[in-house]
């Protein structure tokens, strides 16, 4: 079993000061969401509301509201006497989510392709250069999303992009945890996508994007499988 008190020790340091002006439930949800994304609160962790409230110096009502917000995002589940528990994805669920992400992103890039402006291509290239210098995996992940959206925005499909964002949100914590293992190859693949866009090679760009997302899905599931296997071994008497 995990050391819950250790997990709670640094929670309040995870959110920048400017976000502390948010309404209490959203402020608390931001802290817990970031802790889940970083792996500070791991999959299967029971969230003891009295301890959390004491640690974050908040009252029980906004804390419960925050947990309900996270439940709506699929990050937390309420399980009877255990109360709120950090959820996790099975490997099959993760594969299915990436299949949906791939289908949607390939479709939206195809639609966007004729309308991608030179300025967007320049911005995307500059973002990749920035990502090369970025040492913080959390910021790198955010820059990765910006890079992709610079290519997709020309599709003018806001609802599709919203759906992609919701799907990505479900796997984001796993990407952040295992980012160091996929970052280098992902950067090479980003360059391949962008080079195909620059060359006006629509099929080449779509193929590069498909390879990129399939690589991420495959590698991420392998990482999670190893982690689950190690954790299962530790639980054995």
N, C-alpha and C positions, 0 to 999 in steps of 0.2 A: 504493500500500500504506500502511496506517496505521502510525503511530509507536507500536509496542507498548510501549516503555519509558514513553512519556508516559501511556499508558492505565493502566499499573501503578502510577504514582507515588503516587496518592492512595487506593489500594484500601483500605488498613487504616483509613482515616478514615471509611469509609462505614457502619460498624456501631457502634451505641452501646456504651459500656463494659460495661453489664450483660450484654450478649450474649456477651462474651468468656469467660464462665464456662461456656458450652456445650461439649460434647465437640468436640475439634478438627475432625473432618470437618464437623460441622454449623456450627461457627463459620466455617470457611473457605467452606462453601457459602453461608452468609448474605452474606458479603462479595462473592463472585462473583455471586450472584443479584442483589444490589442494584446492582452495577456494570452488569450486563446490563440491568436494568430502567431505569436512568438513562441508558443509552446510552453509558456510559463504555467498556464492552466491546461494540462494535457487532456487528451481524450479519455473519458470515463471518470474524470475528477468530479466528486460531489462538491457542490458550492454551498457551504454552510453559511446560511444567511446571517446568523448572529455574529459569527467571526468576521465575515465580510463587512458588515455594518460597522463593527467596532474598528476594524483596520482602516476603513475608508472614512470613518467619522461621519457617517450618514445615518439617517433614520430608516427603519424597515420598509416604509411605504414606497419611497422612490427606488429603493433597491429592488423590491419586488417588481415594480414597473420596468426597471432596467432589464431584469431577467426575462420578463415577458417580451420585451423588444428583441432580445437575443433569441428567444424561442421562435419568434416570427421569421428570423433570419436563418433558422436551422442550426444555430450554434449551441443551443441549450434545449434540453428536454426535461419535463417534469415527470418524475417516476415515483409516484406514491410516497412511501416513507423516506425514500432517499432524497426527495426534494429535487432541486435543480441539478442536472448533471451535464457536463460538457459532452456533446454528441461527437460521433465520429462517422466516417464513411467506410463501407466495405469496399474491397478492391473492385467488385463488380459495379457498385454504384459510381465509383470514381471513373471507371472505364466508360460507363454510360454517359456521365456528365461530359467527359472529354469528346465523346462521339457527337454529342449535341453541340458543344462549343465549336468543334471542327466544321460541322455542317453549316452552322450559322456564320462563322467567320469567313469561310470560303465563299459562301453566297454573298455576303455583304462586300467583300473585297472585289468580287466579280462585278457587282453593281457599281461600286465606287470607281473602278479602274478608269473609265473614260473621262472622269471628272476630277481626278487627282491633279492638283495644281503644282507647278514647279516650286512654289513657296512651301507647300506641305512636304514635298520631297526633301527640300533643303532642311526644314525643321526636323524631319525624321532622321536625317543624317546627323544633324547636330545633337539630337537626343541620343543616338547610338554612341557618339563620341563622349558625351557626358556620362553615359552608362559605363563606358570603359574605365573612367576615372573614379566612379562611385564605389566606395568601400562598404557602405552600410547596405545590407541586403534588403532592408525594409524600403529604403528610398529607391534602390535599384528596381525593386518590384513595381513601385509606383511609376517609375520612368518607363518601364517596360509596357505598362498599360497605355501611357501617353503615346509611345511609339506606334503601337498598333492602332490606336484611335486616330492618329494623324493620317493614316491611310484609309481608315474606314469612314471618317466623317463625310467624305464626298459622296457617300451613298445616299445621304439624307434619309436614313432609316432609324430614327430615334428609338422607336419601340424595339426594334431588333437589337440595337446596341444596349438598351436597358436589359433585355433578356440575357444577352451575353454577359453583362456585368453581374447579374444575379447568379448565373451559373459559375462564373469565375470566383465569386465570393465564397461559394461552397468548397472550393478546392484551395483557396488562397492560403489558408494556414499551412497546408502541407508544402506548398511551393516555398513559402517563407522559411520553413524549418529546414528544407533540403536544398535551398537555393544554391549553396556553395558547390553542390554536386552537378548542377545542370547549367550554371551560369555561363561557363566558357563556351560550351557547344551551342547554347541558345544564342549567344552573341554572333557566332559564325552564321547561324541560320538566319538571324535578323538581317545580316549583311546580304545574304543571298536573296532574301525577299526584296530588299530595297534595290539591289542591283537589277533584278528582273523588272521592277517597276520603272526604274530609270530607263531601261532598254525598251519600254513599252511592250514587254513580253507577258501578256496576260496569263497564258497557260503556264509559263515558267514561274510566275509569281504565285499562282494558285497551287502549283505542285510544291513549291518551296514552303508555302504556308502550311500545307497539309503535312509535309514531312516534319516541320517544326512542331506542330501540335501533337502529332503521333509520337514523336520522340519524347516530348514532355510528359505525355500520358504514360508511356511505357516505362520511362525512367523513374517517374514519380511513384508509380505503383510498385516497382521493384524496391525502391527505398522504403516505402511504407510496409511492404511485405517483410523486409528484413527487420524493421523496427518492431513490428508486431511479434515476429518470431522470437526476437531477443527478450521482449517484455514477457512473453508467455513462458519462456524458459526461466526467467527470474522468479515467476510466481510459483513455480513448482517447488514442493518441499524438498 
